[in-house]
């Protein structure tokens, strides 16, 4: 705190932050029950966002960045069990207008589809919370990884049979 009087000097032009610092106010945890997946699979994700403060927070957006080649499955999203479609901007999904009571945890669930052009390897999905008024990150970045493996039916096919070399071309 400070006291300003008519004799105070040097107060004009100083920048004194009046807004609370919200960095780290929310904790984000991102999970998926699947580890190994194949092209075309549906991958469910859960984002848990917890208010770590003893005061309410509003104007929060939950954001999710899907890995390249993954696509959101329409009408699969739920916020606290209630259908709530995200805003989609390329690979980023956003759920705006979230409010949090003190120490409250909110859950966002969604399903992503793995595209046919996705190669083998590990793919990481990221999620975070953002204050939409200040346009600032107010949480950690939660991650969940899946590993694309070859499909045993389509990617690992074996040929079984005989090869016949018809030298004289008579078909026998």
N, C-alpha and C positions, 0 to 999 in steps of 0.2 A: 504494500500500500504506500501511498504518498499523499502529501498535503500540498495543494497549490494555493498560493496567496498572490495578491497583486505584486509583491516584491520577488516572487519566484522568477528565476532566470534560467534560461537554457531548457525549459520544458517543451517549448514549441519546436516541432520538427522531429522530436524523438518518437520512435516507434515502440510502443509498449503493447505486447500481445495481450488481448483481452479474451480471445477465444481459447477454450481448453485444448490442450494437445491431445489428440485422439489416437495418435499412432500406437498400435498395439492394443487398442481398446477391445477389439474383437479377436477371438482365436478361431481359426479355420482348420478343420480336419476333413480331408478328402479320402474316401475309400471306395473300393470296388471288390466284390466277392470273387471276381475272376482274376486269374494270373496268366494262364496260357489261353490264347484265343486264336481263331483263324479268320481269314477274310470272310466278310458277310455276317459275322457274328454280331449279336446284340450285346452291348456291354453296359450294365447298370452301374451308375455312380451315385454316391451319397455325399453331400456336403453338409457338415455340421458347423454352424457358426454360433459361438458362445460369447455373450457380453461378459467381459471380465470386470466391469465396473459396477459400483453400487448405485449407479444412476442410469436413467433411461437414455436410449440413443434412437434417433430417428433420421430420416433421409439417407438410408443405407441401401446400397445396391450390392447384391451378390453377383459375382462375375465368374465365368468359367471359360477357359481357353482350351478348346478341343485340339487334340493332336492333328497334324496334317493328314488328310485322307479319311478322317472320322467325320460323321455327319449326325446332327441332332435328329432323333426320331420324333416326328410331330406328335403332339398330344401325350407325351410320356412324362412331362414334368409335373412335379408336385411340390408345394411348399407347405410344410407341416401337414401333409396328407391331403391337401386340397389342390385340385388342378389349377395350375398357374403357368401359362405359356411364357417363355422368356422372349425378350427382344433379341433378334439375331443380327449380328453384323459380321459377316464372314465366318471365321471360326470362333468368335466370341459370343457367348450367351450372357444376357443380363436380366436379373430380376430386380426391378426398381421398387421403391416405396416401402422398404422393409423397416420396421421399428422393433426395438428390443427393450424389454423391461429389464430391470437390474438382474444380472446373473442369468438371464434367460438364454436357452439354446434353441435355435431354429434349424430345421432340417429341409434341405432342398434335394430332391431326387430327380434323376433324369436318365435317359437311355441314349447311347450313341451307337451308330451302326458303322462297322468297319468297311470301308470302300474296297472294291476289287483291285484297285491299283496300289494298295498299300503293300510294301515289302516286308520281309521278315525282320524282326528286331524288337527292341523295347520302345514303347511310346508312352510319354508322360502327359497326363492331363493336369492342368493347374486351376486352382480356384482361390479367390480372395474377396475381401469386402472393401467397399469404397464409399466414402462420404460423398454424396452427389452434390451437396451445396458447395463444399470446399474443393471438390474434385481431387480428393487425396485418399491414398491407401490408408486404411485404419485397421489392418490385420496383417498377419503373416500370409505367406502363399502356401496353401496346402496342395499336396501332390498325390497322385495315385498312378501307378505304372502297370501296364499290361505288356505281355510279350506275344508278338505275332509268331506263330509256329506253323509249319506246313500242315495242310489238311491231309490226313492219311489216305483219304479216298481220292482226292483230286490232284494233289500236289506230289504224291509219292506213288504213282501208278507203276505197276510192273506189267510187262508183256510176257505171256506164257504161250508156248506153242512150238511149232516146228517151222523151219525154213527149208524150202525145197528149191534147188537150183535146177531148172528145166533146161539143160544144155541143148537139147535138140529141138525144143519148142513145141513138142507134141502134147503137152499137158499131162503126161504120165511120168 
